[in-house]
Amino acid sequence: MPLSELMASMRAREAIAECLSELQSESHENQQKALLTLASITKSLADMDKIMFLNSVILSSTSAEPSRIAASLLCSLAMLDKNKAKFGVAGTVEALVKAISRPRGPASHHFLSTLAELVQFHGNCTVAVRAGAVPVLIKLVESSDCEDLAGTSLAILCLLARFEEGLTALKETEQIVLSMLEILKGRCMLSKEGAADILLRLFDESERCIRDALRLPEFSSVIADLSVRGSVRAREKASLLMKKLMEANVDIVYGDIGDKTATYLQW
């Protein structure tokens, strides 16, 4: 790196660190000045050194606020398609997965929002899956009492499921169909839409997942209820799920679980 670029990078890094420190100040004037300074240098942040510095803030900060601000900056940069691949190379995806795996904090939503932006790029999807994003997100969905976090996590899982790596990781997840059923039985409609979308993708690719669904006594009634009482999007997906099960190869499934199959398919 040329000396001039190195010096510029060091100055930007020092400015970011100073701004993050000022955001902890009790002075509203200092906080406002820090935010304005961050906004003014955002456009110059999208180079590898500065991205890696923001990654380090996410991973090493002992205070939630610097992590939240760093994640917000990364998210704003990640919205530009031309930057998405750069973040994958800089290790941001792995940093976010690691941050999300920690106990939930004020910055959790910002971590998820940034990851949701980045995995829209196929290369970052691959990186996220290899970094263990699927089990981390499923655990967050199952353990979180925050509907917003659960809904965003499921939205990311849906994005991962668009590609072979993500879909394979979901198929290999133990009791994935049961996990999605529990979400469908919950209250959050956004989460129900995400779970139904994931089940549709699983049923398209895996007869085993269809058989697993047919073994669950509540599955048909939960899907039927969603097709009537859900949002417009949820009703559409529930209807497609019912259709897929009706069109399933009865002969293959029948030999595995007996007469119960015929009962479930006679909605």
N, C-alpha and C positions, 0 to 999 in steps of 0.2 A: 504494500500500500504506500503511495507517495506520502512524503512528510506532511504536505499541506492537508491531505485527506485525513491522515492520522490525527493531526492537531484539531481539525474540525470535529472529528468523531469524539475526541477526548473532551472538547468543549461542550458538545451536545450532551455527552454522558454526564458531565459535571452539572450542566444546567438541569437535566432531568432529575438527578439525585437531589439537587438543591430544591427543586420544585416539590418533589415528593416529601421532602422534609418540611417545607413551608406549609404543606397541606395539613400537617399535624399541629400547626400553630393555633392558638386560641384567638388570634386576631383575624377577623373576617376580611380585613383589608389585605393582609398577607396571603390568605387563602385565595382571594380573588386574583391577586397579582400572579400567584403561582399557576392558577388555571389558565389565565390569559397567556402566560409564557409557554405553557405546554401546548396550548392551541396554536400558537405562532410557529412552533418548531415541528408540529406533527407531520407536515409535508416532507420534512427532511429525515424522518425517522426510518423510512423503509430501506435501510441498508443493513447488511449482515451484522455488523458490529453493534448497532443500536438495537436491532431485534434481539440479539443474544443477550444484551444487557437487560432488556425488558424481561426476557425469559428468566434471568437470574433473580430479578426482583420478585417475580411470581413465586419462585421456588425457595428463596432464602429469607424473604421479609418476615420479621417477627410480628409485624403489625398488619392488620387487615387492610387498612386504607391504602398504603403503597401498592399492595397486590391488586386491589380493586382498580386503582388508577392505571397501573401498568396493563392490566387486562383490558380496560376500556380503550386505551391507546392502541393496543394490538388489534382489538375488534374493529376499530374504525379504519385501521390500515388494511385489515383482512377483507373488508367489504369490496376493495378494488381487486378485480379478477387478476390483474397483472401482478399483484403481490402474493397471491395464494401459494404458488409454487415455492417462492422464496422462504416463506415461513416453514414449509416442510423441510427444506434443507437446513434451516437454522436451528431446528430442534424444538420449535414452538409447540408442535402437536404433542410430542412426548412430555414436554413440560406441563401442558394443560391437563393431560390424562393423569399425570402424577399429582397435580394440584387438586383435581376433582376427586381423587381417591382418598384425600385427607378428610377429616371430620368437617362437616358442613360449616361454612362461615359466611360473613357478609359478602365476600368476593365470589362465592360459588356460582351465582347466576352469571356473573361476567365471564368466568372461565367457560361455562357451558355455551354462552352466546358466541364467544370467540371460536370455540371448537366447532360449533354449528356452521359458522361462516367458512372455516378452513376445509371441512370435510366435503364441501360441495365440489372440491377439486379431487379427481380420482386418485392422484398420487398421495394426497394427504389422507385419504380414506385408507389406503393400504398401510401407511405409517401408523395411523390411529389403531387399526386392528392389531398390528404387530406389537404395539405398545400396550395392548390389553384393554382397549377402550370398551369392548363389548361387556365383559364381566363387571367392569367398574360402573358402567352406566346402568346395567340391570340391577346391580346391588343398590345403586342410588335410587332407582325407581321403587324398588321393593321396600327400602328402609325410610324413604323420605315422607314426611307428613306435609311437605310443601308441594301443592299442586303445580305451581309454576316450574319448580325444578324437575319434577317428575315428567311434566309435559315436554319440557325442553329436552330432557334426556331421551325420551321416546322419539322425539323428532330427529335427534342425531342418529339414533339406532335405525330409523327409517332411511336416512341418508346413507348410512353405511350399508344397508341391505340392498341398495341399488346395484352394488358391485359384488362380484363373486366372493371376494375375500370376506366382506362383511356378512353376506348371507351364509357362507359356510360357517363362520364363527357362531352365528345365531343358531344354525341347525345343530351344531355340536354342543350347544349349551344344555346342560342337564335340566329336564323338565321345563323347557322353554314354553311349550304350549300351556302348561299349567300356570306358569308365571303370567302369561298374557291373559289367561282367563281371569285370574285374580284382579288384574287391572280393569278388565271389562266389567267386573262386578263392583268396581269402585264408583266414586261420585264425579270425578273430574272428566268432563266430556272430551277435552283436548287429549287426555291420556287414553281414553277409550278409542278415539280416532286413530291415534298412533299404534295402539296395540292391534287394532283390527287391520291396519295397513301391514304391519309386520306379519300377522297370521296369513294374510293373502299371499305375501311373497313366499312364506314358508310352504304353504299348501301348493303353490305353483311348482316348487322344486323338490318336495319331499313327501312321498307317500307315507313314510313313517310318522310325520307330523300329523297327517290326516288320521292315521290309525290312533295316534295318541289322543287326538281330539275326540274321536268316537268312543274311546274308553272312559271319558270323563262324563259322568251322569248329568252334570249341570250344563255342559257345553251348549247343547241344542237350545235349551230354554233361555240361557243368557243371550245367545245370539238372536233368538227370536224376539226377545224383549227389546234388545238394542235396535232391531229393525223397525220397531214401532215407536219407541220412546226416545231414541237418540236424536242427535242433531241431523241435519240434512246429509252431511258428509258421513256421519256414523251410520245412518240408515242405509245409505248406498253401499258402504263397505260390508255391513252385516248381511245385506241381501246377496252380495257376491259370495260371501263366505258360505251361506246356506246353499247357494247354487253349486259351489264347488264340492261341497259334501254330498249333495244329491247326485252329482255327476261322477262321484268317485267310483272307482272300479270295485263294485260290490264283491265280485268273486275273489279278488285278492284279499280284501279286508275280511270277508266272511269266514274264510278259512282260519283266520287268526283269532277272532274274538267272538265267533258264533252268532247266534240269533240276535244278540243285542245290536249288531250292525244294522240289520233290517229295520229294527224298531227306530233307531236314530235317523235312518234315511227316509222314513215315512213321515216327514213333517207335513 
